[in-house]
Amino acid sequence: MPRGLGRISLFEYIDGFYSSRRIQERRGFLSPVEFDEKHYTKQATTEPTNLNTRQPYLTSWSAPP
């Protein structure tokens, strides 16, 4: 086998098996690329949410004497 042919064959197999264009039922019959585009478009148009649920740390304190 010529050098590099194995890598090309492996890439073609993986690209064909895990196709980024193949539709998937669990994603509403969208391809992974279409699903991601829809998700990020929706995310960009929604109001930003504050994911920090912790209370802020005290920022002022007095040093011990």
All heavy atoms as TSV, in Angstrom:
chain	resi	resn	atom	element	x	y	z
A	1	MET	N	N	0.859	-1.169	0.000
A	1	MET	CA	C	0.000	0.000	0.000
A	1	MET	C	C	0.908	1.236	0.000
A	1	MET	O	O	1.762	1.362	0.860
A	1	MET	CB	C	-0.903	-0.019	1.237
A	1	MET	CG	C	-1.850	1.144	1.306
A	1	MET	SD	S	-2.977	1.115	2.741
A	1	MET	CE	C	-3.992	-0.274	2.377
A	2	PRO	N	N	0.691	2.157	-0.925
A	2	PRO	CA	C	1.506	3.371	-0.944
A	2	PRO	C	C	1.310	4.179	0.325
A	2	PRO	O	O	0.246	4.163	0.950
A	2	PRO	CB	C	0.986	4.141	-2.156
A	2	PRO	CG	C	0.287	3.143	-2.993
A	2	PRO	CD	C	-0.202	2.082	-2.061
A	3	ARG	N	N	2.381	4.870	0.706
A	3	ARG	CA	C	2.350	5.672	1.918
A	3	ARG	C	C	1.247	6.736	1.823
A	3	ARG	O	O	1.115	7.424	0.832
A	3	ARG	CB	C	3.708	6.344	2.091
A	3	ARG	CG	C	3.824	7.101	3.371
A	3	ARG	CD	C	5.207	7.716	3.484
A	3	ARG	NE	N	5.264	8.555	4.645
A	3	ARG	CZ	C	6.034	8.325	5.676
A	3	ARG	NH1	N	6.841	7.299	5.667
A	3	ARG	NH2	N	6.023	9.127	6.709
A	4	GLY	N	N	0.462	6.877	2.853
A	4	GLY	CA	C	-0.611	7.862	2.893
A	4	GLY	C	C	-1.952	7.326	2.418
A	4	GLY	O	O	-2.984	7.900	2.720
A	5	LEU	N	N	-1.940	6.236	1.658
A	5	LEU	CA	C	-3.196	5.684	1.156
A	5	LEU	C	C	-4.054	5.156	2.300
A	5	LEU	O	O	-5.282	5.269	2.271
A	5	LEU	CB	C	-2.935	4.595	0.127
A	5	LEU	CG	C	-4.153	4.035	-0.603
A	5	LEU	CD1	C	-4.893	5.160	-1.318
A	5	LEU	CD2	C	-3.739	2.975	-1.584
A	6	GLY	N	N	-3.416	4.616	3.324
A	6	GLY	CA	C	-4.162	4.119	4.483
A	6	GLY	C	C	-4.898	5.235	5.193
A	6	GLY	O	O	-6.052	5.080	5.591
A	7	ARG	N	N	-4.232	6.373	5.330
A	7	ARG	CA	C	-4.890	7.514	5.990
A	7	ARG	C	C	-6.058	8.021	5.173
A	7	ARG	O	O	-7.107	8.356	5.709
A	7	ARG	CB	C	-3.880	8.644	6.191
A	7	ARG	CG	C	-2.873	8.360	7.251
A	7	ARG	CD	C	-1.979	9.534	7.444
A	7	ARG	NE	N	-0.965	9.237	8.437
A	7	ARG	CZ	C	-0.056	10.085	8.825
A	7	ARG	NH1	N	-0.001	11.283	8.304
A	7	ARG	NH2	N	0.824	9.740	9.742
A	8	ILE	N	N	-5.870	8.079	3.855
A	8	ILE	CA	C	-6.952	8.543	2.990
A	8	ILE	C	C	-8.127	7.573	3.060
A	8	ILE	O	O	-9.285	7.998	3.176
A	8	ILE	CB	C	-6.450	8.705	1.535
A	8	ILE	CG1	C	-5.449	9.855	1.460
A	8	ILE	CG2	C	-7.623	8.950	0.584
A	8	ILE	CD1	C	-4.722	9.956	0.131
A	9	SER	N	N	-7.846	6.279	3.025
A	9	SER	CA	C	-8.914	5.280	3.102
A	9	SER	C	C	-9.654	5.373	4.430
A	9	SER	O	O	-10.881	5.291	4.486
A	9	SER	CB	C	-8.343	3.873	2.926
A	9	SER	OG	O	-7.758	3.742	1.661
A	10	LEU	N	N	-8.898	5.544	5.509
A	10	LEU	CA	C	-9.509	5.663	6.830
A	10	LEU	C	C	-10.382	6.910	6.907
A	10	LEU	O	O	-11.508	6.867	7.411
A	10	LEU	CB	C	-8.434	5.698	7.920
A	10	LEU	CG	C	-8.930	5.811	9.354
A	10	LEU	CD1	C	-9.808	4.617	9.720
A	10	LEU	CD2	C	-7.758	5.924	10.306
A	11	PHE	N	N	-9.888	8.044	6.396
A	11	PHE	CA	C	-10.670	9.273	6.404
A	11	PHE	C	C	-11.961	9.108	5.612
A	11	PHE	O	O	-13.028	9.524	6.058
A	11	PHE	CB	C	-9.854	10.439	5.838
A	11	PHE	CG	C	-10.666	11.688	5.691
A	11	PHE	CD1	C	-10.945	12.482	6.799
A	11	PHE	CD2	C	-11.179	12.059	4.463
A	11	PHE	CE1	C	-11.715	13.626	6.673
A	11	PHE	CE2	C	-11.948	13.197	4.332
A	11	PHE	CZ	C	-12.213	13.980	5.439
A	12	GLU	N	N	-11.862	8.496	4.431
A	12	GLU	CA	C	-13.059	8.297	3.610
A	12	GLU	C	C	-14.080	7.413	4.315
A	12	GLU	O	O	-15.277	7.665	4.245
A	12	GLU	CB	C	-12.670	7.699	2.259
A	12	GLU	CG	C	-11.962	8.687	1.362
A	12	GLU	CD	C	-11.458	8.066	0.070
A	12	GLU	OE1	O	-11.499	6.814	-0.050
A	12	GLU	OE2	O	-11.021	8.826	-0.800
A	13	TYR	N	N	-13.610	6.385	5.031
A	13	TYR	CA	C	-14.518	5.509	5.766
A	13	TYR	C	C	-15.209	6.288	6.894
A	13	TYR	O	O	-16.431	6.241	7.029
A	13	TYR	CB	C	-13.774	4.306	6.346
A	13	TYR	CG	C	-14.626	3.489	7.284
A	13	TYR	CD1	C	-15.593	2.622	6.791
A	13	TYR	CD2	C	-14.492	3.623	8.668
A	13	TYR	CE1	C	-16.385	1.887	7.648
A	13	TYR	CE2	C	-15.290	2.889	9.526
A	13	TYR	CZ	C	-16.236	2.025	9.013
A	13	TYR	OH	O	-17.024	1.313	9.868
A	14	ILE	N	N	-14.425	6.996	7.686
A	14	ILE	CA	C	-14.990	7.733	8.819
A	14	ILE	C	C	-15.928	8.824	8.333
A	14	ILE	O	O	-17.020	9.016	8.874
A	14	ILE	CB	C	-13.866	8.309	9.707
A	14	ILE	CG1	C	-13.132	7.167	10.410
A	14	ILE	CG2	C	-14.416	9.305	10.723
A	14	ILE	CD1	C	-11.900	7.589	11.163
A	15	ASP	N	N	-15.533	9.552	7.297
A	15	ASP	CA	C	-16.379	10.616	6.772
A	15	ASP	C	C	-17.694	10.057	6.234
A	15	ASP	O	O	-18.749	10.663	6.399
A	15	ASP	CB	C	-15.644	11.386	5.675
A	15	ASP	CG	C	-16.412	12.609	5.221
A	15	ASP	OD1	O	-16.817	13.413	6.089
A	15	ASP	OD2	O	-16.611	12.764	4.001
A	16	GLY	N	N	-17.629	8.878	5.626
A	16	GLY	CA	C	-18.844	8.259	5.108
A	16	GLY	C	C	-19.737	7.714	6.206
A	16	GLY	O	O	-20.956	7.819	6.146
A	17	PHE	N	N	-19.131	7.142	7.240
A	17	PHE	CA	C	-19.905	6.535	8.322
A	17	PHE	C	C	-20.488	7.590	9.250
A	17	PHE	O	O	-21.637	7.521	9.656
A	17	PHE	CB	C	-19.033	5.564	9.116
A	17	PHE	CG	C	-19.807	4.771	10.127
A	17	PHE	CD1	C	-20.572	3.691	9.733
A	17	PHE	CD2	C	-19.780	5.114	11.463
A	17	PHE	CE1	C	-21.289	2.955	10.662
A	17	PHE	CE2	C	-20.493	4.388	12.394
A	17	PHE	CZ	C	-21.249	3.309	11.989
A	18	TYR	N	N	-19.679	8.569	9.608
A	18	TYR	CA	C	-20.121	9.631	10.511
A	18	TYR	C	C	-20.385	10.900	9.713
A	18	TYR	O	O	-19.927	11.968	10.051
A	18	TYR	CB	C	-19.062	9.905	11.569
A	18	TYR	CG	C	-18.834	8.743	12.496
A	18	TYR	CD1	C	-17.697	7.957	12.381
A	18	TYR	CD2	C	-19.760	8.435	13.476
A	18	TYR	CE1	C	-17.485	6.886	13.231
A	18	TYR	CE2	C	-19.555	7.365	14.323
A	18	TYR	CZ	C	-18.412	6.597	14.193
A	18	TYR	OH	O	-18.209	5.547	15.031
A	19	SER	N	N	-21.116	10.780	8.665
A	19	SER	CA	C	-21.355	11.888	7.755
A	19	SER	C	C	-21.992	13.071	8.475
A	19	SER	O	O	-22.965	12.930	9.209
A	19	SER	CB	C	-22.270	11.436	6.618
A	19	SER	OG	O	-22.633	12.525	5.818
A	20	SER	N	N	-21.447	14.242	8.236
A	20	SER	CA	C	-22.015	15.450	8.835
A	20	SER	C	C	-23.234	15.922	8.053
A	20	SER	O	O	-23.876	16.887	8.435
A	20	SER	CB	C	-20.967	16.559	8.877
A	20	SER	OG	O	-20.539	16.865	7.555
A	21	ARG	N	N	-23.531	15.247	6.967
A	21	ARG	CA	C	-24.667	15.639	6.142
A	21	ARG	C	C	-25.852	14.680	6.282
A	21	ARG	O	O	-26.927	14.954	5.783
A	21	ARG	CB	C	-24.230	15.703	4.680
A	21	ARG	CG	C	-23.179	16.774	4.458
A	21	ARG	CD	C	-22.528	16.678	3.097
A	21	ARG	NE	N	-21.799	15.432	2.884
A	21	ARG	CZ	C	-20.555	15.191	3.296
A	21	ARG	NH1	N	-19.910	16.108	3.960
A	21	ARG	NH2	N	-19.960	14.049	3.048
A	22	ARG	N	N	-25.652	13.553	6.951
A	22	ARG	CA	C	-26.700	12.543	7.073
A	22	ARG	C	C	-27.776	13.018	8.052
A	22	ARG	O	O	-27.471	13.469	9.154
A	22	ARG	CB	C	-26.083	11.237	7.557
A	22	ARG	CG	C	-27.076	10.109	7.645
A	22	ARG	CD	C	-26.429	8.828	8.072
A	22	ARG	NE	N	-25.670	9.048	9.289
A	22	ARG	CZ	C	-24.751	8.220	9.744
A	22	ARG	NH1	N	-24.450	7.148	9.091
A	22	ARG	NH2	N	-24.119	8.477	10.860
A	23	ILE	N	N	-29.034	12.903	7.659
A	23	ILE	CA	C	-30.115	13.321	8.557
A	23	ILE	C	C	-30.263	12.318	9.687
A	23	ILE	O	O	-29.957	11.141	9.543
A	23	ILE	CB	C	-31.454	13.509	7.817
A	23	ILE	CG1	C	-31.951	12.205	7.222
A	23	ILE	CG2	C	-31.352	14.589	6.771
A	23	ILE	CD1	C	-33.373	12.277	6.708
A	24	GLN	N	N	-30.737	12.810	10.817
A	24	GLN	CA	C	-30.909	11.970	11.987
A	24	GLN	C	C	-32.284	12.219	12.582
A	24	GLN	O	O	-32.684	13.356	12.783
A	24	GLN	CB	C	-29.821	12.268	13.017
A	24	GLN	CG	C	-28.444	11.963	12.487
A	24	GLN	CD	C	-27.362	12.262	13.498
A	24	GLN	OE1	O	-27.636	12.662	14.616
A	24	GLN	NE2	N	-26.130	12.060	13.093
A	25	GLU	N	N	-32.979	11.129	12.865
A	25	GLU	CA	C	-34.345	11.213	13.373
A	25	GLU	C	C	-34.404	11.956	14.703
A	25	GLU	O	O	-35.269	12.796	14.921
A	25	GLU	CB	C	-34.923	9.817	13.534
A	25	GLU	CG	C	-36.356	9.811	14.019
A	25	GLU	CD	C	-36.913	8.406	14.141
A	25	GLU	OE1	O	-36.224	7.432	13.785
A	25	GLU	OE2	O	-38.057	8.292	14.613
A	26	ARG	N	N	-33.476	11.659	15.609
A	26	ARG	CA	C	-33.538	12.277	16.939
A	26	ARG	C	C	-33.258	13.771	16.905
A	26	ARG	O	O	-33.490	14.471	17.876
A	26	ARG	CB	C	-32.587	11.582	17.900
A	26	ARG	CG	C	-31.132	11.790	17.579
A	26	ARG	CD	C	-30.246	11.015	18.502
A	26	ARG	NE	N	-28.867	11.275	18.148
A	26	ARG	CZ	C	-27.890	11.374	18.993
A	26	ARG	NH1	N	-28.127	11.195	20.266
A	26	ARG	NH2	N	-26.682	11.623	18.588
A	27	ARG	N	N	-32.764	14.265	15.801
A	27	ARG	CA	C	-32.521	15.704	15.643
A	27	ARG	C	C	-33.562	16.336	14.728
A	27	ARG	O	O	-33.303	17.338	14.090
A	27	ARG	CB	C	-31.126	15.945	15.091
A	27	ARG	CG	C	-30.051	15.555	16.062
A	27	ARG	CD	C	-28.708	15.859	15.510
A	27	ARG	NE	N	-27.694	15.555	16.515
A	27	ARG	CZ	C	-26.593	16.250	16.673
A	27	ARG	NH1	N	-26.343	17.276	15.910
A	27	ARG	NH2	N	-25.739	15.918	17.601
A	28	GLY	N	N	-34.729	15.742	14.675
A	28	GLY	CA	C	-35.810	16.304	13.881
A	28	GLY	C	C	-35.585	16.154	12.388
A	28	GLY	O	O	-36.002	17.003	11.617
A	29	PHE	N	N	-34.920	15.094	11.991
A	29	PHE	CA	C	-34.614	14.808	10.592
A	29	PHE	C	C	-33.770	15.905	9.944
A	29	PHE	O	O	-33.917	16.207	8.762
A	29	PHE	CB	C	-35.893	14.536	9.790
A	29	PHE	CG	C	-36.574	13.274	10.231
A	29	PHE	CD1	C	-37.647	13.311	11.101
A	29	PHE	CD2	C	-36.109	12.043	9.818
A	29	PHE	CE1	C	-38.267	12.146	11.523
A	29	PHE	CE2	C	-36.714	10.869	10.232
A	29	PHE	CZ	C	-37.798	10.913	11.091
A	30	LEU	N	N	-32.896	16.506	10.734
A	30	LEU	CA	C	-31.934	17.473	10.231
A	30	LEU	C	C	-30.556	16.851	10.241
A	30	LEU	O	O	-30.265	15.978	11.058
A	30	LEU	CB	C	-31.913	18.732	11.122
A	30	LEU	CG	C	-33.195	19.539	11.214
A	30	LEU	CD1	C	-33.054	20.621	12.266
A	30	LEU	CD2	C	-33.541	20.139	9.871
A	31	SER	N	N	-29.695	17.324	9.365
A	31	SER	CA	C	-28.308	16.865	9.412
A	31	SER	C	C	-27.647	17.530	10.614
A	31	SER	O	O	-28.137	18.550	11.122
A	31	SER	CB	C	-27.576	17.245	8.130
A	31	SER	OG	O	-27.342	18.640	8.084
A	32	PRO	N	N	-26.535	16.999	11.087
A	32	PRO	CA	C	-25.842	17.644	12.207
A	32	PRO	C	C	-25.488	19.103	11.919
A	32	PRO	O	O	-25.600	19.953	12.798
A	32	PRO	CB	C	-24.594	16.788	12.386
A	32	PRO	CG	C	-25.007	15.436	11.911
A	32	PRO	CD	C	-25.924	15.713	10.755
A	33	VAL	N	N	-25.099	19.398	10.698
A	33	VAL	CA	C	-24.760	20.773	10.332
A	33	VAL	C	C	-25.994	21.664	10.411
A	33	VAL	O	O	-25.957	22.763	10.974
A	33	VAL	CB	C	-24.125	20.824	8.928
A	33	VAL	CG1	C	-23.957	22.249	8.459
A	33	VAL	CG2	C	-22.797	20.094	8.915
A	34	GLU	N	N	-27.124	21.201	9.853
A	34	GLU	CA	C	-28.363	21.980	9.902
A	34	GLU	C	C	-28.835	22.175	11.337
A	34	GLU	O	O	-29.305	23.253	11.708
A	34	GLU	CB	C	-29.450	21.286	9.092
A	34	GLU	CG	C	-29.194	21.260	7.607
A	34	GLU	CD	C	-30.145	20.341	6.863
A	34	GLU	OE1	O	-30.568	19.309	7.439
A	34	GLU	OE2	O	-30.450	20.653	5.708
A	35	PHE	N	N	-28.735	21.124	12.150
A	35	PHE	CA	C	-29.148	21.205	13.546
A	35	PHE	C	C	-28.325	22.252	14.294
A	35	PHE	O	O	-28.874	23.073	15.037
A	35	PHE	CB	C	-29.008	19.839	14.216
A	35	PHE	CG	C	-29.476	19.811	15.642
A	35	PHE	CD1	C	-30.817	19.665	15.936
A	35	PHE	CD2	C	-28.577	19.937	16.681
A	35	PHE	CE1	C	-31.254	19.639	17.256
A	35	PHE	CE2	C	-28.996	19.920	18.002
A	35	PHE	CZ	C	-30.345	19.763	18.286
A	36	ASP	N	N	-26.996	22.234	14.099
A	36	ASP	CA	C	-26.128	23.212	14.757
A	36	ASP	C	C	-26.443	24.634	14.299
A	36	ASP	O	O	-26.507	25.557	15.114
A	36	ASP	CB	C	-24.655	22.907	14.483
A	36	ASP	CG	C	-24.156	21.699	15.250
A	36	ASP	OD1	O	-24.860	21.250	16.183
A	36	ASP	OD2	O	-23.056	21.215	14.922
A	37	GLU	N	N	-26.655	24.820	13.003
A	37	GLU	CA	C	-26.992	26.152	12.493
A	37	GLU	C	C	-28.283	26.667	13.116
A	37	GLU	O	O	-28.373	27.816	13.539
A	37	GLU	CB	C	-27.120	26.119	10.979
A	37	GLU	CG	C	-25.799	25.990	10.261
A	37	GLU	CD	C	-25.950	25.823	8.757
A	37	GLU	OE1	O	-27.099	25.645	8.270
A	37	GLU	OE2	O	-24.918	25.841	8.077
A	38	LYS	N	N	-29.287	25.802	13.199
A	38	LYS	CA	C	-30.573	26.184	13.792
A	38	LYS	C	C	-30.395	26.526	15.273
A	38	LYS	O	O	-30.928	27.522	15.763
A	38	LYS	CB	C	-31.573	25.042	13.624
A	38	LYS	CG	C	-32.953	25.350	14.148
A	38	LYS	CD	C	-33.896	24.182	13.895
A	38	LYS	CE	C	-35.263	24.445	14.476
A	38	LYS	NZ	N	-36.163	23.314	14.293
A	39	HIS	N	N	-29.625	25.701	15.982
A	39	HIS	CA	C	-29.394	25.913	17.410
A	39	HIS	C	C	-28.694	27.242	17.669
A	39	HIS	O	O	-29.130	28.029	18.508
A	39	HIS	CB	C	-28.569	24.764	17.983
A	39	HIS	CG	C	-28.072	25.018	19.363
A	39	HIS	ND1	N	-28.893	24.933	20.472
A	39	HIS	CD2	C	-26.847	25.383	19.828
A	39	HIS	CE1	C	-28.187	25.227	21.553
A	39	HIS	NE2	N	-26.948	25.506	21.189
A	40	TYR	N	N	-27.609	27.506	16.942
A	40	TYR	CA	C	-26.835	28.720	17.194
A	40	TYR	C	C	-27.560	29.972	16.714
A	40	TYR	O	O	-27.409	31.036	17.306
A	40	TYR	CB	C	-25.438	28.606	16.595
A	40	TYR	CG	C	-24.595	27.609	17.360
A	40	TYR	CD1	C	-24.136	26.446	16.773
A	40	TYR	CD2	C	-24.299	27.821	18.706
A	40	TYR	CE1	C	-23.383	25.527	17.491
A	40	TYR	CE2	C	-23.554	26.907	19.434
A	40	TYR	CZ	C	-23.091	25.764	18.814
A	40	TYR	OH	O	-22.360	24.867	19.528
A	41	THR	N	N	-28.387	29.851	15.690
A	41	THR	CA	C	-29.199	30.992	15.254
A	41	THR	C	C	-30.221	31.332	16.331
A	41	THR	O	O	-30.406	32.498	16.688
A	41	THR	CB	C	-29.911	30.674	13.933
A	41	THR	OG1	O	-28.923	30.402	12.938
A	41	THR	CG2	C	-30.788	31.832	13.486
A	42	LYS	N	N	-30.863	30.310	16.878
A	42	LYS	CA	C	-31.843	30.522	17.947
A	42	LYS	C	C	-31.165	31.094	19.188
A	42	LYS	O	O	-31.675	32.005	19.825
A	42	LYS	CB	C	-32.531	29.197	18.290
A	42	LYS	CG	C	-33.589	29.319	19.356
A	42	LYS	CD	C	-34.238	27.975	19.617
A	42	LYS	CE	C	-35.233	28.085	20.754
A	42	LYS	NZ	N	-35.822	26.794	21.095
A	43	GLN	N	N	-29.990	30.560	19.507
A	43	GLN	CA	C	-29.265	31.029	20.683
A	43	GLN	C	C	-28.845	32.492	20.537
A	43	GLN	O	O	-28.887	33.255	21.497
A	43	GLN	CB	C	-28.036	30.152	20.897
A	43	GLN	CG	C	-27.330	30.379	22.203
A	43	GLN	CD	C	-26.177	29.407	22.384
A	43	GLN	OE1	O	-25.539	29.009	21.418
A	43	GLN	NE2	N	-25.911	29.042	23.613
A	44	ALA	N	N	-28.479	32.904	19.331
A	44	ALA	CA	C	-28.032	34.278	19.093
A	44	ALA	C	C	-29.180	35.276	19.174
A	44	ALA	O	O	-28.960	36.449	19.461
A	44	ALA	CB	C	-27.350	34.373	17.740
A	45	THR	N	N	-30.412	34.817	18.953
A	45	THR	CA	C	-31.552	35.730	18.945
A	45	THR	C	C	-32.309	35.763	20.267
A	45	THR	O	O	-33.204	36.580	20.433
A	45	THR	CB	C	-32.537	35.363	17.814
A	45	THR	OG1	O	-32.988	34.025	18.004
A	45	THR	CG2	C	-31.888	35.515	16.453
A	46	THR	N	N	-31.964	34.897	21.201
A	46	THR	CA	C	-32.651	34.889	22.494
A	46	THR	C	C	-31.938	35.815	23.470
A	46	THR	O	O	-30.790	36.208	23.271
A	46	THR	CB	C	-32.707	33.470	23.092
A	46	THR	OG1	O	-31.377	32.984	23.250
A	46	THR	CG2	C	-33.505	32.534	22.217
A	47	GLU	N	N	-32.636	36.137	24.514
A	47	GLU	CA	C	-32.063	36.990	25.553
A	47	GLU	C	C	-30.928	36.259	26.256
A	47	GLU	O	O	-31.045	35.063	26.537
A	47	GLU	CB	C	-33.138	37.339	26.599
A	47	GLU	CG	C	-34.228	38.235	26.074
A	47	GLU	CD	C	-33.754	39.655	25.878
A	47	GLU	OE1	O	-32.934	40.138	26.687
A	47	GLU	OE2	O	-34.200	40.280	24.900
A	48	PRO	N	N	-29.836	36.954	26.549
A	48	PRO	CA	C	-28.754	36.295	27.288
A	48	PRO	C	C	-29.224	35.940	28.701
A	48	PRO	O	O	-30.007	36.663	29.305
A	48	PRO	CB	C	-27.646	37.334	27.324
A	48	PRO	CG	C	-28.268	38.619	26.924
A	48	PRO	CD	C	-29.545	38.319	26.213
A	49	THR	N	N	-28.759	34.837	29.193
A	49	THR	CA	C	-29.127	34.404	30.534
A	49	THR	C	C	-27.896	34.447	31.428
A	49	THR	O	O	-26.774	34.248	30.979
A	49	THR	CB	C	-29.679	32.969	30.535
A	49	THR	OG1	O	-28.710	32.109	29.957
A	49	THR	CG2	C	-30.969	32.880	29.738
A	50	ASN	N	N	-28.131	34.709	32.681
A	50	ASN	CA	C	-27.048	34.741	33.658
A	50	ASN	C	C	-26.909	33.334	34.230
A	50	ASN	O	O	-27.777	32.865	34.942
A	50	ASN	CB	C	-27.346	35.758	34.760
A	50	ASN	CG	C	-26.202	35.872	35.744
A	50	ASN	OD1	O	-25.155	35.263	35.567
A	50	ASN	ND2	N	-26.414	36.665	36.774
A	51	LEU	N	N	-25.813	32.685	33.910
A	51	LEU	CA	C	-25.615	31.320	34.374
A	51	LEU	C	C	-24.945	31.261	35.735
A	51	LEU	O	O	-24.816	30.196	36.314
A	51	LEU	CB	C	-24.781	30.540	33.360
A	51	LEU	CG	C	-25.394	30.426	31.972
A	51	LEU	CD1	C	-24.455	29.675	31.042
A	51	LEU	CD2	C	-26.734	29.721	32.028
A	52	ASN	N	N	-24.530	32.392	36.263
A	52	ASN	CA	C	-23.863	32.429	37.553
A	52	ASN	C	C	-24.927	32.483	38.641
A	52	ASN	O	O	-25.522	33.522	38.894
A	52	ASN	CB	C	-22.933	33.643	37.638
A	52	ASN	CG	C	-22.126	33.648	38.914
A	52	ASN	OD1	O	-22.205	32.722	39.706
A	52	ASN	ND2	N	-21.349	34.695	39.112
A	53	THR	N	N	-25.159	31.366	39.301
A	53	THR	CA	C	-26.206	31.314	40.324
A	53	THR	C	C	-25.643	31.532	41.721
A	53	THR	O	O	-26.395	31.599	42.682
A	53	THR	CB	C	-26.923	29.955	40.289
A	53	THR	OG1	O	-25.962	28.920	40.466
A	53	THR	CG2	C	-27.649	29.768	38.958
A	54	ARG	N	N	-24.336	31.633	41.839
A	54	ARG	CA	C	-23.730	31.852	43.151
A	54	ARG	C	C	-23.830	33.322	43.549
A	54	ARG	O	O	-23.880	34.209	42.712
A	54	ARG	CB	C	-22.255	31.474	43.133
A	54	ARG	CG	C	-22.019	30.017	42.902
A	54	ARG	CD	C	-20.551	29.751	42.959
A	54	ARG	NE	N	-20.289	28.337	42.707
A	54	ARG	CZ	C	-19.156	27.764	42.956
A	54	ARG	NH1	N	-18.143	28.460	43.436
A	54	ARG	NH2	N	-18.985	26.491	42.712
A	55	GLN	N	N	-23.848	33.530	44.844
A	55	GLN	CA	C	-23.833	34.889	45.347
A	55	GLN	C	C	-22.431	35.467	45.145
A	55	GLN	O	O	-21.443	34.749	45.264
A	55	GLN	CB	C	-24.196	34.908	46.844
A	55	GLN	CG	C	-25.608	34.459	47.125
A	55	GLN	CD	C	-26.628	35.410	46.545
A	55	GLN	OE1	O	-26.445	36.618	46.573
A	55	GLN	NE2	N	-27.688	34.874	45.993
A	56	PRO	N	N	-22.339	36.750	44.888
A	56	PRO	CA	C	-21.008	37.333	44.700
A	56	PRO	C	C	-20.207	37.290	46.000
A	56	PRO	O	O	-20.768	37.335	47.102
A	56	PRO	CB	C	-21.295	38.770	44.273
A	56	PRO	CG	C	-22.698	39.030	44.666
A	56	PRO	CD	C	-23.402	37.701	44.724
A	57	TYR	N	N	-18.905	37.168	45.855
A	57	TYR	CA	C	-18.032	37.182	47.017
A	57	TYR	C	C	-17.967	38.585	47.589
A	57	TYR	O	O	-18.162	39.573	46.888
A	57	TYR	CB	C	-16.615	36.752	46.625
A	57	TYR	CG	C	-16.520	35.326	46.181
A	57	TYR	CD1	C	-16.292	35.013	44.851
A	57	TYR	CD2	C	-16.663	34.277	47.080
A	57	TYR	CE1	C	-16.199	33.706	44.425
A	57	TYR	CE2	C	-16.577	32.965	46.663
A	57	TYR	CZ	C	-16.342	32.692	45.338
A	57	TYR	OH	O	-16.251	31.403	44.921
A	58	LEU	N	N	-17.699	38.664	48.882
A	58	LEU	CA	C	-17.485	39.973	49.475
A	58	LEU	C	C	-16.217	40.581	48.878
A	58	LEU	O	O	-15.192	39.926	48.775
A	58	LEU	CB	C	-17.318	39.854	51.000
A	58	LEU	CG	C	-18.587	39.605	51.783
A	58	LEU	CD1	C	-18.255	39.369	53.248
A	58	LEU	CD2	C	-19.520	40.783	51.661
A	59	THR	N	N	-16.321	41.836	48.492
A	59	THR	CA	C	-15.161	42.461	47.880
A	59	THR	C	C	-14.473	43.432	48.827
A	59	THR	O	O	-13.363	43.851	48.581
A	59	THR	CB	C	-15.550	43.214	46.612
A	59	THR	OG1	O	-16.592	44.132	46.926
A	59	THR	CG2	C	-16.049	42.238	45.539
A	60	SER	N	N	-15.154	43.800	49.887
A	60	SER	CA	C	-14.510	44.702	50.845
A	60	SER	C	C	-14.447	44.005	52.192
A	60	SER	O	O	-15.391	43.356	52.617
A	60	SER	CB	C	-15.271	46.017	50.953
A	60	SER	OG	O	-16.574	45.765	51.424
A	61	TRP	N	N	-13.351	44.124	52.823
A	61	TRP	CA	C	-13.158	43.520	54.127
A	61	TRP	C	C	-12.132	44.354	54.876
A	61	TRP	O	O	-11.328	45.067	54.296
A	61	TRP	CB	C	-12.725	42.067	54.034
A	61	TRP	CG	C	-11.460	41.872	53.240
A	61	TRP	CD1	C	-11.332	41.851	51.923
A	61	TRP	CD2	C	-10.149	41.733	53.787
A	61	TRP	NE1	N	-10.039	41.693	51.553
A	61	TRP	CE2	C	-9.276	41.616	52.684
A	61	TRP	CE3	C	-9.613	41.686	55.068
A	61	TRP	CZ2	C	-7.902	41.456	52.838
A	61	TRP	CZ3	C	-8.247	41.521	55.206
A	61	TRP	CH2	C	-7.422	41.414	54.113
A	62	SER	N	N	-12.186	44.254	56.166
A	62	SER	CA	C	-11.186	44.989	56.953
A	62	SER	C	C	-10.151	44.001	57.448
A	62	SER	O	O	-10.453	42.886	57.867
A	62	SER	CB	C	-11.855	45.705	58.130
A	62	SER	OG	O	-12.560	44.781	58.910
A	63	ALA	N	N	-8.922	44.432	57.376
A	63	ALA	CA	C	-7.804	43.579	57.832
A	63	ALA	C	C	-7.840	43.471	59.345
A	63	ALA	O	O	-8.229	44.415	60.046
A	63	ALA	CB	C	-6.490	44.171	57.361
A	64	PRO	N	N	-7.440	42.348	59.891
A	64	PRO	CA	C	-7.415	42.217	61.332
A	64	PRO	C	C	-6.370	43.184	61.917
A	64	PRO	O	O	-5.384	43.488	61.271
A	64	PRO	CB	C	-7.019	40.766	61.566
A	64	PRO	CG	C	-6.597	40.224	60.253
A	64	PRO	CD	C	-7.051	41.154	59.200
A	65	PRO	N	N	-6.622	43.660	63.157
A	65	PRO	CA	C	-5.685	44.625	63.756
A	65	PRO	C	C	-4.312	44.042	64.045
A	65	PRO	O	O	-4.016	42.940	64.054
A	65	PRO	CB	C	-6.364	45.047	65.055
A	65	PRO	CG	C	-7.491	44.110	65.273
A	65	PRO	CD	C	-7.712	43.358	64.008
